[in-house]
């Protein structure tokens, strides 16, 4: 490797190449220079064309592709290898700003530029970007609008606002509510400066879906770390829908993540992103 990147984006993926290809396309439109950021992508044993997609985009983007292995068809939370990626960004690439996200998240073109500018302040802060959660119908129609360099173009999808996503009975996830919100606390794309990560530590590791997001929010509150959300259109992200019949389903179980967090202390977890956290991973660079 041998070089540093001011900005790093870390994500984990499993059999979501059809969504990842759109996300990677949007990274080619970022308003920061391609040489200033690296994408650290953990592939959790995908059996689709994820490896090939990463290899293809590595011609235009700096992609550090790490392939993991597991029992085919099993699902596991990405927290453990997100921490390994954060550690890699901090200790190998010497990144000043590290963001974590998911393969289905399409970033607005100013996400990396604005996010790093905000984190450049001396105030310890978390940046979280807000975005639209697509319905299955909107997901199937996404390519009828130019989302590549203008994520809010999804507003032009037919009946976008009336048919927006009511996420498991939570109206806060509807598009009109997202437009109105000033701070988006749910993590879909966000991060800290290097110093912020060292203060906060790694994300909570659990095999249970949902635990990492809730623990991150509550730990920020406990530690007095404010969350800032840019409001400009160019900083919106798109949460692609991954609940179509052809997708690998996420095991959403509210009782399970509540049980996983029961009795856990909300405290900094620096050991989770120590230099040693990335060393056990054998990686296959594209």
Residue, then its C-alpha position, 0 to 999 in steps of 0.5 A: x500500500x504505502x500511501x495515505x488518503x485524507x478520507x476513507x469510507x468503510x463498508x461491508x457487503x454480502x451479495x449486493x453487487x446489484x446495489x453496490x454498482x450504483x453506489x460506486x458509480x456515485x463515488x466517481x462523481x464526488x467533488x473531492x479528488x479521487x486521489x484523496x479518498x479510499x473505499x475499504x470494502x469488506x466482502x463477506x463471502x459474496x457469491x455474486x459479482x461483487x469482486x468483479x464490480x470492485x475490480x472494474x471500479x478500481x480503475x477509477x477509484x481507490x478500492x481496498x477490497x478485502x474478501x472474507x469467507x463464511x458458510x454460504x447463505x448465512x447472514x452476519x452483522x458487519x460491525x466487526x469488520x467495520x471496526x477492522x476497516x476503521x482501524x485500517x483507515x486510521x493506522x495504515x492510510x492515516x486518514x483524517x476523516x473516516x466514514x462508515x456506510x453500507x453498499x446500498x447507500x448512494x452518496x450525494x456528490x458533496x458528501x465527502x467534501x462537506x463531511x470532511x470540512x465539518x469534521x475539520x473543526x476543533x469541536x468533537x462531532x459526529x456527522x450523519x447524512x440523511x437520505x431517502x429510503x426507497x420503496x420496492x417500486x421506487x427501487x425498480x424505477x430508480x434508473x429512470x432518473x439521473x441519480x448519479x450526480x444528483x441524488x435528490x433526482x429521485x424526487x422525480x419518480x412518480x408519486x415520490x412523496x405520497x408513496x414514500x417509505x413508512x419504515x416499519x411503522x415509523x413515519x420519521x422515515x417518510x420522505x417529507x419528514x426527512x426533508x424537514x428534519x435538521x438532525x438525522x440520528x440513524x446511521x446510514x452514512x456518517x463518521x468522525x475525524x480521526x481524533x473523534x474515532x479515537x475518543x469514541x472508539x469502534x462500533x458495538x460488535x454484535x451478530x444481531x441486526x440493529x444493535x450497532x446503530x442504536x448503541x452508537x446513537x446512545x453512546x454519542x448522547x452519553x459521551x456528549x458528542x453532538x451529531x450534525x447533519x448537512x441540509x443541502x441537496x447535494x449531501x442527501x444519500x439514497x438508501x436503496x431498497x434491499x427487500x425485493x424477493x431477489x435480495x438477501x433478506x436482513x433478519x430484523x428482530x427488534x427484541x434481539x437487538x434489545x437483548x444484545x444491548x441489555x446491560x451493556x455500558x455506554x463507554x468509549x471502545x478504543x480497543x475495537x479500532x486499535x492497530x491490531x484489529x486489521x492485522x488478522x484480515x488477509x486482503x485481496x487488493x483489486 
